[in-house]
C-alpha cells in the first residue's frame, strides 16, 4: 500500500469518529490564534527596531504626528517636582524630622495652589510633542490626576535616592540632584517646577540647536558677597579692603602681593550697580609678577624685609613716573594730592629703613606701630604673613590711587551699603556657596543666575557633574530642608556646561585649518591661521616671525615623509617649505603657539542667552492691587515661560485668600481646557498616597487571579460531567481476545 493511500485511509478513519470534526475545528482555531499572536509580536518587534519609520513623530502625550513641525525625532520627557503641603501625613512627617524653628520648614513653602494642574494644561496646549511626564513626589498623588493615563508616571523619592538614609527629605535641591535617576527617563529631559507655565508655543529649538548646542538662559547677577563689597569690585585689579574677606575670596587676589592665576574675564556689559568707574591699568599685576620673580631669587633670611623693600621700590618708581607724566596736566589741588601721597610713601620708606637697623635674632621685624601687634617676635610665620598682608594692603597699595574719582565712588557706595542690613535667604546663600566652589574649580568670574523657566537637562552631563563634585552633592542630598550649603541644581548644571573644557590635540588644530584636506598648509591657510591668532590688522613682523619659525624647524627636524602639495599652494614670492602636519607637530615653537590659542575648547557645546525676552518671573505679594496689575500685564502679553512665585505675608490671611482666588481665576482664563491627565470633574482619586494605591492594586490582582482559577476549575468540572461517558470510551484500551486453537 502506498504512503499516500495510507495517509488517506487514516484521515477517513479519523473523520469517522463522532467528535473528530470538533477536534479539527479546535485545532484550526488554535493555529489561527497562534498566527495572529505571532503577527502581533512581529509587528511590535518591527516597531521597536524601525521606530523612526513607524511612530517616531507621534510618540507624544497627544499621540498625533508632528512630523511637519519637528526637524527630527528626539524623545524628550518632562519631570515635575510637586508636594501637597496641606496633607496631614506630610505635616506630621515634617514636624517629626525638622525643627519647628527652622524657617525653611515653614508650611507656606509647601502650599499647593493647584499650579501643577494648570502647568500640565499649558504643557498639552503649547508643547504636546513631549513624550512622557514624570511627577516626583514624596508618595503623594494629586486628587485630580488620572493614574490610568499611560503618559504620566508618579515617582517617589524612594525610587531615585541611592542612600535611603537621606529620606525623608523636604529640600528641593536634594530632590533635584536625583531626578536624572528616574527609570525610563529620556537622555534629554525638561525639568519643570510646578509653578512654571507655558504661555506660547514652545519647541525643542527653544532649548537646544545642533548648530549652537545647549541654550543657557541667564538672568540676574549672583548676590554680592557682602554688604560693603559688590562683585564688580572683586578681581578688578584694585585692592579693596572691604572685599579682602573670606566671603569675597580676598578680593579675587587683588590684595595679595603674589599673583593668583584666574580665568576671569573683564565685565563688558551693563552693571547692576548705580555707578561705573574706570578700570585701572594692569600695572599692578605686572609689578606683582616682577615681585614674585625677585622673591624667588632672594637669599635673605627676612622675607618681610625683602617684600617691603621690593614693594616700596616698585611703587615709588611707578608713582614717580606717573607724577612726572601728569604734572603738566593736573590742577593745583590734584598736584598737591600727588605731592602729599608721594611724601607719605617716602615717610613710610624711611620708617622701613629705620626698622632694618634693629634685628631680633634671625628675624628682622618692622616697627610695631606699622603692624597691628605689639609683640611681633612671638608670632609665627603664618601670623607674620597675615600682619604683613594687612600692612601692604592698607598702607601701601591703597595709597597709590591714580583714579581718585573711581575710589570716591567706591567709598561712597560702601558707606551706603553699611547703612543697609544684609538679609539673604537660604537660596541666595547657596548661590554664593556654589559660586565659591566654582571659582576654585574654574577660576574667578562673575556669574548670573539661570532664569526661572523650564530647563533642558542631559542626564549624562549630570552624572559627569556629580562625579566631579561628589562630596558637595552628597552633602546636598543629606539635607532635610534647604541649606546655605546646597548645590543649587540649575546654577551648578549650567555653569558646569559652560565651564568644562577639553584639550584639543595639535593634529586636530592642523586639520581644522587644512581646509582643502591636502595634509599641508598653503599660504592662504596660514594667513587665515594668523588672522585668528593675532589682532587685526596683522603686523608684518608677526607674519615674518611665523614664517621664520617654520623655515628654521624644517632645517632642524627630520621629516619621514613629505606629502606632495597641490599646485597653487604657494604665492609667487613665497619662500616657505612644504608645511606638513608632521612638520608642525615636531616644531615646538609653532605647536606651543597653537596650543596656547586653540588647544582648549568647550567640552559641551552651548550658547549663552540673556533672559528677559521670553520669560516672565514675578513675586506675588499680599498687595491685592499690585497682584491684579501684574496678572493683567501677563494677560495682555503672555510670554513663552511664566513663573509666579509666592512671596505673601502669612500674617495677612484675608488678603492672601483674595490673591489666591485671583491667581486661580488667572490660570483658568489662560488654560480653560482640561488636559488628558485630569480625571472628569465628578471624580477624585480614592487614594492620596501611591503606596495605598499599589496595595489596593495588588489586592485587586490577587482577587482577580483567584476568581479566574475558580472559574477555570468550574468549567473543567462542568465539561467532565457532561462528557465523562464519551471521555471514558475514548480513553478505554481495547484488547483483542486470544485466538483459540
C-alpha positions in Angstrom: 0.0 0.0 0.0 1.4 3.3 -1.0 2.1 6.0 1.6 -0.5 8.4 0.0 -3.2 5.7 0.3 -2.2 5.0 3.9 -2.5 8.7 4.9 -5.8 9.0 3.1 -7.2 5.9 4.9 -6.1 7.3 8.3 -7.8 10.6 7.6 -11.0 8.8 6.8 -10.7 6.8 10.0 -10.3 10.0 12.0 -13.2 11.7 10.4 -15.4 8.7 11.0 -15.4 9.3 14.8 -18.2 11.2 16.4 -16.2 14.2 17.7 -13.5 14.3 15.1 -14.9 17.4 13.4 -14.9 19.3 16.7 -11.3 18.4 17.3 -10.3 19.7 13.9 -12.2 23.0 14.4 -10.4 23.5 17.7 -7.0 22.7 16.1 -7.6 25.2 13.3 -8.7 27.8 15.9 -5.5 27.4 17.9 -3.4 27.6 14.7 -5.3 30.8 13.7 -4.8 32.4 17.2 -1.1 31.4 17.1 -0.6 33.1 13.7 -2.3 36.3 14.9 -0.2 36.3 18.1 3.0 35.8 16.1 2.0 38.6 13.8 1.4 41.0 16.8 4.8 40.1 18.2 6.5 40.6 14.8 4.8 44.0 14.4 5.9 45.1 17.9 9.4 44.0 17.2 9.4 45.8 13.9 8.1 49.0 15.6 10.9 48.9 18.2 13.6 48.2 15.6 12.2 50.6 13.0 10.7 53.2 15.3 11.7 56.1 13.0 9.6 54.6 10.3 6.5 53.6 12.3 5.8 56.1 15.0 8.7 58.4 15.7 6.8 61.7 15.4 3.6 60.6 17.1 5.2 59.2 20.2 4.0 62.0 22.4 1.4 62.9 25.1 -1.3 63.5 22.4 -0.4 60.6 20.1 -0.5 62.7 17.0 2.2 63.3 14.4 4.4 66.4 14.5 6.5 65.3 11.5 5.8 68.6 9.7 6.8 70.8 12.6 9.7 68.8 14.2 13.0 68.8 12.4 13.8 65.3 13.8 12.5 63.0 16.5 14.4 63.4 19.7 12.5 61.9 22.6 12.2 64.4 25.4 10.4 63.7 28.7 9.2 66.2 31.3 9.9 65.9 35.0 7.9 67.8 37.7 8.6 68.1 41.4 5.4 68.5 43.5 4.3 68.4 47.1 0.9 68.9 48.8 1.7 70.9 51.9 -1.8 70.5 53.4 -1.6 66.7 53.6 -1.8 65.7 57.4 0.6 62.9 56.9 3.1 65.3 55.3 2.8 67.8 58.1 3.2 65.1 60.7 6.3 63.8 59.0 7.7 67.4 58.7 7.1 68.1 62.4 8.9 64.8 63.3 12.1 65.3 61.3 12.5 69.1 61.1 12.8 71.5 64.0 10.0 74.0 64.1 12.4 76.9 64.5 13.8 76.2 61.0 12.4 78.9 58.7 12.9 76.7 55.7 10.3 74.3 57.0 7.5 76.9 57.1 4.3 75.4 55.9 3.8 78.2 53.4 6.8 76.9 51.4 4.9 73.7 50.6 1.4 75.1 50.0 -0.3 73.8 46.9 -2.3 76.3 44.8 -3.2 73.8 42.0 -0.3 75.1 39.8 0.6 71.6 38.7 -2.9 71.1 37.1 -2.6 74.3 35.1 1.1 73.6 34.2 0.1 70.3 32.7 -2.7 72.1 30.8 -0.2 74.6 29.4 2.2 71.7 28.5 -0.6 70.0 26.5 -1.5 73.3 24.8 1.9 74.6 23.8 4.4 71.6 24.0 2.4 68.4 23.1 5.5 66.9 21.4 6.9 65.8 24.8 6.9 62.0 25.2 6.1 61.3 28.8 5.5 63.1 32.1 7.1 62.1 35.4 5.9 63.7 38.6 8.3 63.3 41.5 6.6 63.4 44.9 7.2 62.0 48.4 4.5 59.4 47.6 1.5 61.8 47.3 -0.9 61.7 44.4 -2.9 64.8 43.3 -6.6 64.2 43.8 -7.4 65.1 40.2 -4.6 63.2 38.4 -5.7 60.3 36.1 -3.4 57.5 37.2 -4.6 55.2 34.3 -3.1 57.6 31.8 -0.1 55.7 30.2 1.7 59.0 29.6 2.1 60.0 33.2 4.0 58.3 36.0 4.2 59.2 39.7 7.8 58.7 41.0 8.6 58.7 44.7 11.8 59.7 46.4 12.5 56.1 47.3 12.7 55.3 43.6 15.5 57.7 42.9 17.5 58.2 46.1 20.6 56.0 46.3 21.2 56.5 50.0 17.9 55.8 51.7 19.2 57.2 55.0 18.7 60.7 53.4 15.0 60.2 53.4 12.6 61.7 54.2 13.7 65.0 52.8 11.9 68.3 52.4 14.7 70.0 50.4 14.1 70.7 46.7 17.9 70.9 45.9 18.3 67.4 47.4 15.4 66.0 45.3 16.6 67.8 42.2 20.0 66.2 42.4 18.4 62.7 41.9 15.8 63.3 39.2 18.0 62.1 36.4 17.9 58.6 38.0 14.2 58.1 37.1 13.8 54.7 35.4 13.0 55.0 31.7 13.7 58.8 31.5 14.9 60.1 28.2 18.6 61.2 27.8 17.5 64.8 27.5 14.5 65.9 29.6 12.8 69.1 30.6 12.7 69.9 34.3 9.6 72.0 35.5 8.8 73.5 38.8 5.1 73.1 39.4 4.7 76.9 39.4 6.2 77.3 35.8 3.7 77.6 33.0 3.9 77.9 29.2 2.3 81.0 27.6 3.1 80.4 23.9 4.2 77.6 21.6 7.5 76.0 22.7 9.7 73.7 20.5 13.0 71.9 21.2 14.8 74.7 19.3 14.0 77.0 22.2 16.3 74.9 24.4 18.9 73.3 22.1 20.1 73.6 18.5 22.5 71.4 16.5 24.5 74.5 15.4 24.9 76.3 18.8 24.2 73.5 21.3 22.5 74.0 24.6 20.9 77.4 25.2 21.7 78.8 28.6 19.3 81.5 29.8 20.9 83.7 32.4 19.0 86.4 34.4 20.2 88.5 37.3 23.6 88.5 38.9 24.6 86.4 41.8 24.1 88.4 45.1 27.0 90.4 46.3 29.5 88.6 48.5 29.0 91.1 51.4 27.0 94.2 52.2 30.0 96.5 51.6 31.5 94.8 48.6 29.8 94.3 45.2 31.2 91.6 42.9 32.2 94.3 40.5 35.0 95.3 42.9 36.3 91.8 43.2 39.2 90.9 40.9 39.0 94.3 39.2 42.8 95.0 39.5 42.5 97.3 42.6 42.7 96.2 46.2 39.6 97.0 48.2 39.9 96.3 52.0 36.2 95.8 52.3 36.4 92.9 49.8 39.5 91.4 51.4 37.5 88.8 53.3 36.8 85.1 53.2 33.2 85.7 51.8 34.6 87.8 49.0 37.5 85.4 48.4 40.1 88.1 49.4 39.1 90.5 46.6 39.8 87.8 44.0 43.6 88.1 44.7 43.8 91.8 44.2 45.1 92.4 47.7 47.6 89.5 47.6 51.2 90.6 46.7 51.6 87.2 45.0 49.9 86.8 41.6 46.9 84.4 41.6 46.1 82.7 38.4 42.4 83.1 37.5 40.3 82.5 34.4 38.1 85.5 35.0 37.3 87.9 32.2 36.5 91.6 32.3 32.9 92.6 32.5 31.8 94.4 29.4 28.0 94.6 29.7 25.9 96.8 32.0 26.3 96.6 35.7 23.7 96.1 38.3 25.1 98.9 40.4 24.4 102.6 40.2 28.0 103.5 39.3 30.7 102.9 36.8 34.3 103.6 37.3 37.3 103.3 35.0 39.4 100.3 35.3 43.0 100.8 36.4 45.8 99.6 34.2 47.4 96.2 34.5 50.5 97.8 36.1 49.8 96.2 39.5 49.6 92.7 38.0 52.9 93.2 36.1 54.6 94.6 39.3 53.4 91.6 41.3 54.9 89.3 38.7 58.3 91.1 38.9 58.0 90.9 42.7 57.4 87.1 42.6 60.5 86.6 40.4 62.6 88.7 42.7 61.4 86.8 45.8 62.3 83.5 44.1 65.9 84.8 43.6 66.1 86.3 47.0 68.6 84.8 49.5 67.8 86.9 52.5 66.5 85.3 55.7 64.0 88.1 56.3 61.0 87.7 53.9 59.3 90.7 55.4 62.3 92.9 54.7 62.6 91.7 51.1 59.0 92.1 50.3 58.9 95.5 51.9 61.9 96.8 50.1 60.7 95.5 46.8 57.2 96.8 47.2 58.4 100.3 48.2 60.9 100.3 45.4 58.4 99.3 42.7 55.6 101.6 44.0 57.9 104.6 44.3 59.3 104.1 40.8 55.8 103.7 39.4 54.3 106.6 41.2 57.2 108.9 40.5 56.9 108.2 36.8 53.1 108.8 36.9 53.7 112.1 38.7 56.3 113.2 36.1 53.9 112.3 33.2 50.9 114.0 34.6 52.3 117.0 36.4 51.7 119.3 33.4 48.0 118.3 33.0 46.7 118.4 36.5 45.2 121.2 38.6 46.8 122.7 41.7 44.6 120.7 44.0 45.4 117.4 42.3 49.1 118.4 42.2 49.1 118.9 46.0 47.3 115.5 46.4 50.0 113.8 44.4 52.8 115.5 46.3 51.1 114.6 49.7 50.8 110.9 48.7 54.4 110.8 47.4 55.6 112.3 50.7 53.7 109.7 52.7 55.3 107.0 50.7 58.7 108.5 51.4 57.9 108.6 55.1 56.9 105.0 55.1 60.0 104.1 53.3 62.1 106.0 55.9 60.3 104.1 58.7 61.0 100.8 57.0 64.7 101.7 56.6 64.9 102.6 60.3 63.3 99.3 61.2 66.1 97.4 59.5 68.8 98.8 61.8 67.5 96.7 64.7 67.5 92.9 64.5 65.9 90.3 66.7 67.9 87.1 66.3 67.4 85.7 62.8 64.2 87.6 62.2 64.2 91.3 61.3 60.9 93.0 62.1 59.1 96.2 61.1 58.0 98.6 63.9 55.0 97.6 65.9 53.3 100.9 65.1 53.0 99.8 61.4 51.8 96.3 62.2 48.7 95.6 64.2 50.5 93.8 67.1 52.7 94.9 69.9 54.6 91.6 70.4 55.8 90.7 66.9 58.7 88.5 68.0 56.3 85.9 69.4 54.4 85.5 66.1 54.9 82.5 63.9 55.4 82.7 60.1 51.7 82.5 59.2 50.7 85.2 61.7 53.6 87.4 60.4 52.4 86.9 56.8 48.9 88.0 57.8 50.2 91.1 59.6 52.4 91.8 56.6 49.4 91.4 54.2 47.3 93.8 56.3 50.2 96.3 56.2 50.7 96.0 52.5 47.1 96.2 51.6 46.1 99.1 53.9 49.2 101.3 53.9 50.9 100.8 50.6 48.7 99.7 47.8 45.8 101.8 48.7 47.9 104.9 48.9 48.5 104.8 45.2 45.2 105.7 43.6 45.7 107.4 40.2 41.9 107.5 39.6 40.7 109.3 42.7 37.2 109.7 41.2 36.8 105.9 41.0 37.9 105.5 44.6 35.5 108.1 45.8 32.6 106.3 44.1 33.6 103.1 45.8 33.8 104.7 49.2 30.5 106.4 48.7 28.8 103.2 47.7 30.5 101.3 50.6 29.1 103.9 53.0 25.6 103.5 51.6 25.8 99.7 51.9 27.0 99.9 55.5 23.7 101.5 56.4 21.7 98.6 54.9 21.3 95.4 56.9 22.3 92.4 54.9 19.4 89.9 54.6 19.9 87.0 52.3 17.6 84.0 52.1 18.9 80.4 52.0 18.6 80.3 48.2 20.9 83.4 47.8 23.4 82.0 50.3 23.5 78.7 48.5 24.2 80.5 45.2 27.2 82.2 46.8 28.3 78.8 48.1 28.3 77.2 44.6 29.9 80.3 43.2 32.8 79.9 45.6 33.2 76.3 44.7 33.2 77.0 41.0 35.7 79.9 41.5 38.1 77.4 42.9 37.4 74.8 40.2 37.2 77.0 37.1 38.7 80.4 38.1 37.1 83.6 39.3 34.3 85.1 37.2 31.1 87.0 37.8 28.1 84.7 37.2 24.4 85.2 36.6 21.6 83.1 37.9 19.6 80.9 35.4 16.2 82.2 34.6 13.1 80.8 36.3 11.9 78.6 33.4 11.9 75.0 32.2 15.4 73.7 31.9 16.6 71.2 29.3 19.0 68.8 31.1 21.1 65.9 29.9 21.3 63.1 32.4 24.8 62.0 31.3 26.1 65.5 31.8 24.6 65.5 35.3 26.4 62.2 36.0 29.7 63.9 35.0 29.0 66.9 37.1 28.1 64.9 40.2 31.2 62.7 39.7 33.4 65.8 39.8 31.7 67.4 42.8 30.8 64.2 44.5 31.2 65.3 48.1 29.2 68.5 47.6 26.3 66.8 46.1 26.4 64.1 48.7 26.1 66.8 51.4 23.2 68.4 49.5 21.4 65.0 49.3 21.7 64.6 53.1 19.9 67.9 53.9 16.4 67.6 55.3 15.5 71.2 54.3 17.1 73.9 52.2 20.6 74.8 53.4 23.1 77.6 52.7 25.5 74.8 51.6 23.2 73.3 48.9 24.4 72.8 45.3 21.8 74.8 43.6 20.9 72.4 40.7 20.2 74.7 37.7 23.0 77.1 38.6 25.5 74.2 39.1 24.4 72.4 35.9 24.6 75.3 33.5 27.9 76.7 34.8 29.3 73.2 34.6 28.3 73.0 31.0 29.7 76.5 30.3 33.0 76.0 32.2 34.1 72.5 31.3 36.9 72.4 28.8 38.8 69.7 26.9 42.2 69.7 25.4 42.5 69.6 21.6 45.5 67.8 20.1 47.8 69.8 17.8 46.9 67.4 14.9 43.2 68.3 15.2 44.2 72.0 15.1 46.2 71.4 12.0 43.2 69.6 10.4 40.9 72.5 11.3 42.9 75.0 9.2 43.7 72.5 6.5 40.6 73.4 4.6 41.5 71.7 1.3 42.4 68.4 3.1 45.8 68.3 1.3 47.7 67.4 4.6 49.7 70.6 4.0 49.2 74.3 4.8 49.0 76.7 1.9 49.9 80.4 2.2 46.2 81.2 2.3 45.5 78.8 5.1 48.5 80.2 7.1 47.1 83.7 6.5 43.7 82.5 7.9 45.5 81.0 10.9 47.4 84.2 11.7 44.3 86.3 11.4 42.7 84.2 14.1 45.8 84.2 16.3 46.6 87.9 16.4 44.6 91.1 16.5 43.9 92.8 13.2 45.4 94.5 11.2 48.1 91.9 11.1 51.6 93.2 11.7 54.1 92.3 9.1 56.6 91.3 11.8 54.2 88.7 13.1 53.9 87.1 9.7 57.6 87.1 9.2 58.2 85.6 12.7 55.8 82.8 12.0 57.4 82.0 8.6 60.9 82.1 10.0 59.9 79.7 12.7 58.5 77.3 10.1 61.7 77.6 8.0 64.0 77.1 10.9 62.1 74.0 12.0 62.2 72.5 8.5 66.0 72.7 8.6 66.3 71.1 12.1 63.7 68.3 12.3 63.7 65.1 10.4 60.6 64.5 8.3 60.0 60.9 7.4 57.5 61.5 4.6 56.7 64.8 2.9 53.3 64.8 1.1 53.1 66.4 -2.4 51.2 69.7 -2.1 48.7 70.5 -4.8 49.5 73.2 -7.4 48.9 76.8 -6.3 49.8 76.2 -2.6 52.4 79.0 -2.6 52.4 82.6 -3.6 54.9 83.5 -6.3 57.2 85.3 -3.8 56.8 82.7 -1.0 60.0 81.1 0.4 58.2 78.7 2.8 58.9 74.9 2.6 56.1 72.3 2.5 54.2 72.8 5.7 53.1 69.3 6.5 51.3 68.0 9.6 54.4 66.2 10.7 56.5 69.4 10.5 54.0 71.3 12.6 53.8 68.6 15.2 57.6 68.4 15.5 58.1 72.2 15.6 57.8 73.0 19.3 57.6 76.8 18.8 54.7 76.5 16.4 52.8 73.8 18.3 53.1 75.7 21.6 51.6 78.8 20.0 48.7 76.7 18.5 48.1 75.0 21.9 48.1 78.4 23.7 45.5 79.8 21.3 43.4 76.9 20.2 44.4 74.0 22.5 41.4 74.4 24.8 37.8 74.3 23.7 34.4 73.9 25.1 33.6 70.3 26.2 29.9 70.9 25.8 28.6 73.0 23.0 26.4 75.8 24.4 25.1 79.3 23.7 24.5 81.9 26.4 21.3 83.8 26.0 20.4 86.8 28.2 17.0 86.1 29.7 14.1 88.6 29.7 12.7 88.4 26.2 10.7 85.2 26.5 10.3 84.9 30.3 8.1 86.4 33.0 9.1 86.0 36.6 7.0 87.8 39.3 6.8 87.6 43.0 3.2 87.8 44.2 2.7 89.7 47.5 -0.3 90.2 49.7 -0.9 93.6 47.9 -4.1 92.9 46.0 -4.0 95.9 43.7 -0.4 95.1 42.7 -1.3 91.5 42.1 -4.2 92.5 39.8 -1.8 94.8 37.8 0.8 92.0 37.4 -1.7 89.4 36.2 -3.3 91.8 33.8 0.1 92.6 32.3 0.7 88.9 31.7 -2.8 88.6 30.2 -2.1 91.4 27.8 1.2 89.9 26.5 1.9 86.3 27.7 5.4 85.1 27.1 6.7 81.6 26.5 7.6 81.0 30.1 5.6 82.2 33.0 6.6 81.8 36.7 4.6 83.3 39.5 6.3 82.8 42.9 4.7 83.1 46.3 6.0 85.9 48.5 2.9 86.6 50.5 2.9 87.7 54.1 1.5 84.8 56.2 0.1 87.2 58.8 -2.3 88.8 56.2 -4.6 85.9 55.8 -7.6 87.7 54.4 -5.6 89.4 51.6 -3.9 86.1 50.8 -7.2 84.4 50.2 -8.1 87.1 47.7 -4.8 86.8 46.0 -5.1 83.0 45.7 -8.6 83.5 44.2 -7.2 86.0 41.7 -4.4 83.6 40.8 -6.8 80.7 40.3 -9.0 82.9 38.1 -5.9 83.9 36.1 -4.9 80.3 35.5 -8.4 79.4 34.4 -8.6 82.3 32.0 -5.3 81.2 30.3 -5.9 77.4 30.4 -9.6 76.7 30.5 -9.5 73.3 28.7 -8.9 70.2 30.8 -5.9 68.1 29.9 -5.8 64.4 29.3 -4.0 64.0 32.6 -7.1 65.0 34.6 -10.0 63.0 35.9 -13.5 64.0 35.0 -14.9 66.8 37.2 -17.1 64.4 39.2 -14.3 62.0 40.1 -11.5 62.2 42.6 -8.7 59.8 43.4 -9.6 57.3 46.1 -6.0 57.2 47.5 -3.8 60.2 48.3 -0.6 58.2 48.5 1.0 55.9 46.0 1.7 53.0 48.4 -2.0 52.9 49.2 -2.8 52.7 45.5 -0.3 49.9 44.9 -1.6 47.9 47.9 -5.1 48.2 46.5 -3.9 47.2 43.0 -2.1 44.2 44.5 -5.2 43.1 46.4 -7.3 43.5 43.3 -4.9 41.4 41.2 -4.9 38.6 43.8 -8.7 38.6 43.9 -8.9 38.6 40.1 -6.4 35.7 39.8 -8.3 33.7 42.4 -11.6 34.3 40.6 -10.0 33.2 37.3 -8.8 30.0 38.9 -12.2 29.2 40.4 -13.9 29.8 37.0 -11.4 27.6 35.3 -12.0 24.8 37.8 -15.7 25.2 37.4 -15.5 24.9 33.6 -13.4 21.8 33.8 -15.8 20.1 36.2 -18.8 21.0 34.1 -17.1 19.7 30.9 -16.2 16.5 32.7 -19.7 15.8 34.0 -21.3 16.5 30.6 -18.9 14.3 28.6 -17.5 11.8 31.0 -19.0 8.8 29.3 -17.6 9.8 25.9 -14.2 10.6 27.5 -14.1 7.1 29.1 -15.0 5.4 25.8 -12.2 7.3 24.0 -9.6 6.6 26.7 -10.6 2.9 27.1 -8.0 0.5 25.8 -9.4 -2.2 23.6 -7.7 -5.7 23.8 -8.2 -8.5 21.3 -9.2 -11.9 22.7 -6.6 -14.6 22.4 -7.1 -17.0 19.5 -8.3 -20.4 20.4 -6.5 -23.2 18.9 
